[in-house]
């Protein structure tokens, strides 16, 4: 199983924004991301460190692999 990078909630939002997702709104400590060609919405917590299970769930809901997310996070 590939290693997940340790990232903050704001970094998660920036990586997904670089992959075509847009911030729709923020309510409390969660940022909602949408994409026109994708059915799901992503709810990323705005925490100092996103839990590994939460990050893996966001990556899966976005239709990405861990490797693709890690590569996009490195480029940022």
C-alpha positions as a Markdown table, in Angstrom:
| # | Residue | x | y | z |
|---|---|---|---|---|
| 1 | Unk | 0.0 | 0.0 | 0.0 |
| 2 | Unk | 1.5 | 3.4 | -1.0 |
| 3 | Unk | 2.4 | 5.9 | 1.6 |
| 4 | Unk | 0.1 | 8.9 | 2.0 |
| 5 | Unk | 1.7 | 12.3 | 2.4 |
| 6 | Unk | 1.0 | 14.2 | 5.6 |
| 7 | Unk | -0.8 | 17.3 | 4.6 |
| 8 | Unk | -3.0 | 20.0 | 6.1 |
| 9 | Unk | -6.5 | 20.7 | 5.1 |
| 10 | Unk | -5.5 | 23.8 | 3.1 |
| 11 | Unk | -2.9 | 21.8 | 1.3 |
| 12 | Unk | -5.5 | 19.2 | 0.4 |
| 13 | Unk | -7.7 | 22.0 | -1.1 |
| 14 | Unk | -4.8 | 23.4 | -3.1 |
| 15 | Unk | -3.9 | 20.0 | -4.5 |
| 16 | Unk | -7.5 | 19.3 | -5.5 |
| 17 | Unk | -7.8 | 22.8 | -7.0 |
| 18 | Unk | -4.8 | 22.1 | -9.1 |
| 19 | Unk | -6.5 | 18.9 | -10.3 |
| 20 | Unk | -9.6 | 20.8 | -11.5 |
| 21 | Unk | -11.8 | 21.0 | -8.4 |
| 22 | Unk | -13.3 | 24.3 | -7.3 |
| 23 | Unk | -14.2 | 25.5 | -3.8 |
| 24 | Unk | -18.0 | 25.8 | -3.7 |
| 25 | Unk | -18.3 | 27.0 | -0.1 |
| 26 | Unk | -17.0 | 26.6 | 3.4 |
| 27 | Unk | -19.0 | 26.0 | 6.4 |
| 28 | Unk | -17.2 | 25.9 | 9.7 |
| 29 | Unk | -14.1 | 23.8 | 9.4 |
| 30 | Unk | -15.0 | 22.0 | 6.2 |
| 31 | Unk | -14.4 | 23.1 | 2.6 |
| 32 | Unk | -16.7 | 21.8 | 0.0 |
| 33 | Unk | -15.2 | 21.1 | -3.4 |
| 34 | Unk | -17.1 | 20.5 | -6.7 |
| 35 | Unk | -16.2 | 19.6 | -10.2 |
| 36 | Unk | -18.5 | 20.0 | -13.2 |
| 37 | Unk | -17.8 | 16.7 | -14.8 |
| 38 | Unk | -17.9 | 14.7 | -11.5 |
| 39 | Unk | -20.9 | 13.5 | -9.6 |
| 40 | Unk | -19.4 | 13.6 | -6.1 |
| 41 | Unk | -18.6 | 16.6 | -3.9 |
| 42 | Unk | -15.6 | 16.5 | -1.6 |
| 43 | Unk | -15.7 | 17.7 | 2.0 |
| 44 | Unk | -12.2 | 18.5 | 3.0 |
| 45 | Unk | -11.6 | 19.3 | 6.7 |
| 46 | Unk | -9.6 | 22.5 | 7.3 |
| 47 | Unk | -7.4 | 21.0 | 10.0 |
| 48 | Unk | -3.7 | 21.2 | 10.7 |
| 49 | Unk | -3.3 | 17.6 | 9.7 |
| 50 | Unk | -5.8 | 15.5 | 7.8 |
| 51 | Unk | -6.2 | 12.0 | 9.0 |
| 52 | Unk | -4.9 | 9.3 | 6.7 |
| 53 | Unk | -8.3 | 7.5 | 6.4 |
| 54 | Unk | -10.0 | 10.8 | 5.6 |
| 55 | Unk | -7.4 | 11.7 | 3.0 |
| 56 | Unk | -7.7 | 8.2 | 1.4 |
| 57 | Unk | -11.5 | 8.6 | 1.3 |
| 58 | Unk | -11.2 | 12.0 | -0.4 |
| 59 | Unk | -8.8 | 10.6 | -3.0 |
| 60 | Unk | -11.0 | 7.6 | -3.7 |
| 61 | Unk | -14.1 | 9.8 | -4.0 |
| 62 | Unk | -12.3 | 12.0 | -6.5 |
| 63 | Unk | -11.5 | 9.0 | -8.6 |
| 64 | Unk | -7.7 | 9.3 | -8.1 |
| 65 | Unk | -5.0 | 7.0 | -7.0 |
| 66 | Unk | -2.8 | 7.7 | -4.0 |
| 67 | Unk | 0.2 | 7.9 | -6.4 |
| 68 | Unk | -1.6 | 10.5 | -8.6 |
| 69 | Unk | -2.5 | 12.6 | -5.5 |
| 70 | Unk | 1.1 | 12.3 | -4.1 |
| 71 | Unk | 2.5 | 13.4 | -7.5 |
| 72 | Unk | 0.2 | 16.4 | -7.7 |
| 73 | Unk | 1.1 | 17.3 | -4.1 |
| 74 | Unk | 4.8 | 17.2 | -4.9 |
| 75 | Unk | 4.3 | 19.5 | -8.0 |
| 76 | Unk | 2.5 | 22.1 | -5.9 |
